Amino acid sequence: MDVTSTVLDGVLCLLLISAAVVTVSTATPREPTGEGRAPDVASTLATTTATVNYTLTPRSGATSVEVPTRASALDRTAHGTLAELLARAAVGRLAVDGRRLSHARDGLTRSVVRAVGGAIRTNHTRITAVWRPSPDASVRGRVVVGGRPPPDVPVHAATITASSGLPNERSAARAAADERGIEGVADAVAGGVVDGLFPPTRTRVAAGGRDGAVLRHRYRLAERRFGVEEHASLTDDGVDAANERLAAALSDRIERDLREADVPPRAAAEGVRVGRVRIVVRTWP
């Protein structure tokens, strides 16, 4: 599964506010399908594709970096299955200890919710997409479509997964667990998250372009939420150094979470889900 976008869109994914332009394309009926059985709804999410057009509009004032406001230079398009778009929205709502990294992507979330609503009637359906990179992590993202089921009705459930767009770090976490225990697992998870949010090569390209200010703005937001005091310099080898600082701070937090949960290193490694988002469909009569 692949969600397509521009290079800059991939680098700036946590700073984007979506415009409300959604086109549901292949494999979608003219009218939304009924709630039906949970497996049928899950299948619709996995096979129905949608195109979302939006404009990147980083919020001014969130950091000391002055960001551009020209919408014409920030128009973007994302395309993928509804499951992939839900996964992307979940990662975009990344929060640390319940505090969002940024609200800049809330508009994209609203557009994805509308796209899902265009394909599935949600009166008796609740869809929850959750990204959690490791067991009991205080770093997570979540998006919900539909209301809660009544307390007195039978509820049926089905689960699928979709790519988060971040690296799959389970193999690295397994090796790290054998070599360095919980600390190694935390390092593998944190490295995958940071390199997924700030891919080094693409980040260097963007840093030297016209949207470098937006990228610095995004780093400032991540530094603040992860607890890094030193500001990133994205010139020369600055991207690698900036990522290392973010990963070190995030690793400390993830290691704390794993130790508080008292998870054995190998079990913690098996639970690593950096590269996947879990989507649960619940339906009721």
C-alpha positions in Angstrom: 0.0 0.0 0.0 1.3 3.4 -0.9 0.2 6.9 -0.2 1.6 9.3 -2.8 2.6 12.9 -2.4 5.4 15.3 -3.2 8.8 15.0 -1.6 8.1 18.1 0.5 4.7 16.7 1.6 6.4 13.6 2.9 8.9 15.7 4.9 6.4 18.1 6.3 3.6 15.7 7.0 3.0 16.9 10.6 2.7 20.6 9.7 -0.1 20.4 7.2 -3.7 21.7 7.3 -5.8 20.1 4.6 -8.3 21.9 2.4 -11.7 20.3 2.2 -11.4 18.9 -1.3 -11.9 15.1 -1.5 -12.5 12.8 -4.4 -13.4 9.2 -3.8 -12.2 7.3 -6.8 -12.0 3.6 -7.7 -14.0 0.7 -6.2 -16.5 3.1 -4.6 -20.3 2.8 -5.2 -22.3 5.9 -6.1 -24.0 5.9 -2.7 -22.2 5.0 0.6 -22.5 1.4 1.4 -24.5 0.3 4.4 -22.9 -0.4 7.7 -23.2 -4.2 7.1 -20.8 -6.6 8.8 -17.6 -5.4 10.3 -15.4 -7.5 7.9 -17.3 -6.0 4.9 -16.6 -2.5 6.1 -12.9 -3.4 6.7 -12.7 -4.7 3.2 -14.1 -1.4 1.8 -11.5 0.5 3.7 -8.7 -1.7 2.4 -9.9 -1.6 -1.3 -11.5 1.8 -1.9 -9.2 4.5 -3.0 -9.6 8.3 -2.6 -7.7 11.4 -3.6 -7.4 14.3 -1.2 -6.3 17.8 -2.5 -5.2 20.2 0.2 -3.0 23.2 0.9 -0.1 23.2 3.4 -0.6 26.0 5.8 1.8 25.9 8.8 0.5 28.0 11.7 2.4 31.2 12.3 3.3 31.9 15.9 3.6 28.3 17.0 7.4 28.8 17.0 9.9 31.7 16.5 10.4 30.7 12.9 8.6 32.8 10.3 6.8 30.5 7.9 5.5 31.2 4.4 1.8 31.9 3.8 1.6 31.7 0.0 -1.0 29.0 -0.7 -0.1 28.6 -4.3 3.3 27.2 -3.4 1.8 24.8 -0.9 -0.9 22.9 -2.8 -0.6 19.1 -2.5 -2.4 15.9 -3.4 -2.5 12.6 -1.4 -3.9 9.4 -2.9 -4.4 6.0 -1.4 -6.9 3.5 0.0 -9.1 4.8 2.8 -7.2 2.6 5.2 -3.9 4.3 4.1 -5.3 7.7 4.4 -6.7 6.9 7.9 -3.2 5.7 8.8 -1.7 8.9 7.6 -4.2 10.9 9.6 -3.4 8.9 12.7 0.3 9.5 12.5 -0.4 13.2 11.8 -2.1 13.4 15.2 1.0 12.3 17.0 0.9 13.1 20.7 3.4 12.8 23.5 1.8 12.1 26.9 -1.5 13.2 25.5 -0.1 16.5 24.2 -0.3 16.9 20.4 2.9 17.7 18.6 0.9 20.0 16.3 -2.7 20.7 15.4 -1.7 21.8 11.9 -2.9 18.6 10.3 -6.4 18.7 11.7 -7.8 19.8 8.4 -6.4 16.8 6.7 -8.0 14.6 9.3 -11.4 16.2 8.6 -11.0 15.6 4.9 -10.1 11.9 5.4 -13.1 11.5 7.7 -15.3 13.0 4.9 -13.8 10.6 2.4 -14.6 7.7 4.6 -18.1 9.0 5.2 -18.5 9.2 1.4 -17.9 5.4 1.1 -19.4 4.0 4.3 -22.5 5.0 6.2 -21.3 5.5 9.8 -24.6 5.7 11.7 -24.0 2.2 13.1 -20.2 2.0 12.5 -17.2 3.2 14.4 -13.7 3.1 12.9 -10.7 3.8 15.0 -7.1 4.0 13.6 -4.4 4.0 16.2 -0.6 4.3 15.7 1.5 3.3 18.6 5.2 2.6 17.8 5.8 0.3 20.8 3.8 -1.4 23.6 2.4 1.1 26.1 4.1 4.0 24.4 3.2 7.4 25.6 3.8 8.5 22.0 0.8 7.7 19.8 -1.6 9.0 17.2 -5.4 8.3 16.8 -8.3 9.2 14.6 -11.9 8.1 15.0 -14.8 8.0 12.5 -18.3 7.5 13.8 -19.9 7.6 17.2 -19.8 5.2 20.1 -22.1 2.1 20.0 -25.0 2.1 22.5 -24.2 0.2 25.7 -26.9 -2.4 25.3 -26.4 -3.7 21.7 -24.2 -6.5 20.3 -21.1 -5.2 18.7 -19.1 -6.9 16.0 -15.4 -6.1 15.2 -12.8 -6.6 12.5 -9.2 -5.4 12.4 -6.9 -4.5 9.6 -3.5 -2.7 9.4 -2.1 -0.1 7.1 1.3 1.3 6.5 2.2 4.3 8.7 4.7 5.6 6.2 7.4 5.2 8.8 10.1 2.5 8.7 9.4 -1.0 10.0 11.8 -1.4 12.9 10.8 -4.8 14.3 13.8 -6.7 13.0 16.1 -4.0 14.3 14.3 -4.0 17.6 14.7 -7.8 17.9 18.5 -7.6 17.4 18.7 -4.7 19.8 16.8 -6.5 22.4 19.2 -9.4 22.3 22.2 -7.1 22.5 21.2 -4.3 24.8 17.8 -5.2 26.3 15.1 -2.6 26.8 17.4 0.3 26.1 18.2 -1.2 22.7 14.6 -1.6 21.8 13.8 2.0 22.8 16.7 3.2 20.6 15.5 1.2 17.6 11.9 2.5 18.0 13.0 6.1 18.5 15.4 6.0 15.5 12.7 4.7 13.3 10.1 7.3 14.4 12.5 10.2 13.9 13.9 9.0 10.6 10.4 8.5 9.4 9.3 11.9 10.4 12.5 13.6 9.1 13.9 11.3 6.3 17.6 12.5 6.2 18.1 12.7 2.5 14.7 14.3 1.7 15.0 16.6 4.7 18.4 17.9 3.4 16.9 18.6 0.0 13.9 20.5 1.5 16.2 22.4 4.0 18.0 24.0 1.1 14.9 24.9 -0.8 12.3 27.6 -0.6 10.4 25.7 2.1 13.3 25.5 4.5 11.6 27.8 7.0 8.6 25.4 7.2 11.0 22.5 7.9 12.8 24.5 10.7 9.4 25.3 12.1 8.6 21.6 12.2 11.9 20.8 14.0 11.1 23.4 16.6 7.8 21.8 17.4 9.4 18.3 17.7 12.2 19.6 19.8 9.7 21.3 22.2 7.5 18.2 22.5 10.4 15.7 22.8 12.3 17.8 25.3 15.3 18.9 23.3 16.7 22.3 24.3 19.2 22.8 21.5 17.7 24.1 18.3 18.5 22.3 15.1 20.8 23.7 12.4 19.9 22.1 9.1 23.0 23.2 7.2 25.7 20.8 6.2 25.5 17.8 8.6 23.0 19.5 10.8 20.1 17.2 9.8 21.9 14.1 11.1 22.8 15.9 14.3 19.3 17.2 14.8 17.8 13.7 14.2 20.2 12.2 16.7 19.2 14.7 19.4 15.5 14.1 18.8 16.0 10.3 18.7 18.0 10.3 22.0 15.3 12.3 23.8 12.5 10.2 22.4 14.4 7.0 23.3 14.6 8.0 26.9 10.8 8.5 26.9 10.1 5.2 25.2 12.5 3.3 27.5 10.7 4.8 30.5 7.3 3.6 29.1 8.6 0.1 28.5 10.2 -0.2 32.0 7.0 1.1 33.6 5.0 -1.5 31.7 7.6 -4.2 32.9 7.8 -5.7 29.4 10.6 -8.2 28.7 13.0 -7.0 26.0 12.1 -9.7 23.5 8.3 -9.2 24.0 8.8 -5.5 23.7 10.6 -6.0 20.4 7.8 -8.3 19.1 5.3 -5.5 19.9 7.1 -2.8 17.8 4.7 -1.3 15.3 6.5 1.8 14.0 5.6 1.0 10.4 2.0 -0.1 10.9 -1.3 1.5 12.0 -4.0 -0.7 13.5 -7.6 0.0 12.3 -10.5 -1.5 14.2 -14.0 -1.5 12.7 -17.0 -1.9 15.1 -20.5 -2.3 13.8 -23.9 -2.9 15.5 -27.5 -3.4 14.5 
